[in-house]
Structure formats: C-alpha cells, structure tokens
Amino acid sequence: MKCTLNTDKSVSFYISQILYENGFYKECSDFIKTYLDEGEESRDLGLYIYALNAQKKENQVELLRVLKIWRENYSFNGDFLNMELELRRILKDWEEIYHIALYGYENLPDNESVFTTLVLATSWVGKSEELKKIIPSIKKFNFKGTESVLRMVGVLLEYHYYKDALELIYTTAKNKSDGLARQNFFFISSTIPKKFYKSYKKVKKERYVKFAIDDEKRTYFIDDEAINNNPIAAESIGRKVSDSYSVPVGINKRLVQVQVISIMNKYMAKKKKKKKKKKKKKKKNKGLMKL
C-alpha cells in the first residue's frame, strides 16, 4: 500500500491509526513509511515505532534503527526506552545497553529497573572508572526488590568494593521479613575478607556486645538509647572481654550477674547471629526421626 492520495498528514495518520487499531501492523508500518519524515518528532514516527514493535520478531533491525533516532534526537518516551533495552538485552549488546540505560537514568533517576541495568551494563563493558562514580548512587538508592540488591552486591564484589557490598547486603538483611536477603548475607559475608569483621577488647559506643546475663546469652548494640534505658549496657562501657559485674535491673531492682563474652562491629554480630541460627537448625534436624 502506498500513500498516493493528495492528502495532508492528518489524513494519512488517521489511515495508519485505523490499520494499527485493527491489528494490521505490517500494513500500518509499510504505509507510514511512504510518507514518514524522520527528521522531525511526530505522532507518525511514534506510531511507526509502535507498529514495528507489534510485529514481534519481524523488522527488529528497522525498529532498533528508529528507536535510536528517537532517543538521540527527540523527547523522552518511557515505552521506547523499554523497547530498546529489551531488544538490546536479547542481543546482549552491552555497550549499547550502557548508553541506553544512562539516557534512561538521566530521565528516570528513581526507576529501579533502569538503574540496575545501568550498573550491570557498566560492569559488563568494564567501565571501572564509571562504576566508581556510580557507587554513591548505589549506596543511597531506595531498592524495593531484594533481587536488585543482590545484583548490585555481585557487581561490587566483582570489583572488590567489599565494604560497600557488605553494607548494602547488611542494611537489606536487617529487615527480618526479608528471608532472601538474610539467607544470602551469610553466603556473601563468607566471600568478603576477614578484616571487615572486627572484634574489640573494650566496650565503647557504636559496638555490639554479647553478654551472659545469669547464664542467658544476649547481644546489645551500645548506643545512647541503650545506655540511657538499659543498666546492663550503661555499666558495660569501658569493660573488657571476660569482665564480670552485677547490676540491678527492673522495677524490683533484681540483681543480675553479667559477663562480657565478645565485643564486635555490626557485620561480625550479624554473621555470628546467622551461624547460631544455622547450628540450632542442625540440632533440630538431628532430633528428627529418619523414615
């Protein structure tokens, strides 16, 4: 079909729209091509892209060509961004994906899918300096999906940003309802150098302390709130591992015997907590009757 009628563009677009709405996608794109001016942003070019995309695997080369023209010359369109990213992912064209995702991130800075794709593409094409610049954005990004967090952690580990990787998975794993993050914390933490897991000799603020309180083991984070509200925490300041002391607690001021067992940073505390749960699970399984 060719546009041989002496009609203005509005009539041509109306004909194209009817073809598109009735599922004649190839006929629609073929017809638009007879009068299309790619040198300007227009609804005709937009419909041409939608018609090409609706043809599934046909005309993908042409679709990628006009999507790039739109991206580089005309106003931002979220649909076109997703189309282009999807096709480039299929082709595993990571260099082009990087540029598309960077463009997407500039327009949609809070879009998790776009941002995750940008970081992954930056990693895949080996842009280590660019990745270094993105790290502050990774750290402050409000991820909704744990899968995205795990992908980011994987990239950070690959480029040896151990501290940033550890902080990201730790922050996510603090959510008790996030089973996926908590399961992965122990595995990820085992791949990170031991220097990030610190034990200390003396109790100070901003440290985790494991106590034996009347033979019951508990771990407290020593901050201003704990010091002001918990006499066990308050009396622990300045004490060393293995130190013992008595302190009155509760309304009745019952005297309890306290011993400092270990003093740790938050990563070590989380790791030990996970190990403890694993041991309990093994014990429980041992007691099950074999069928």
Disulfide bonds with the S-S distance in Angstrom:
none
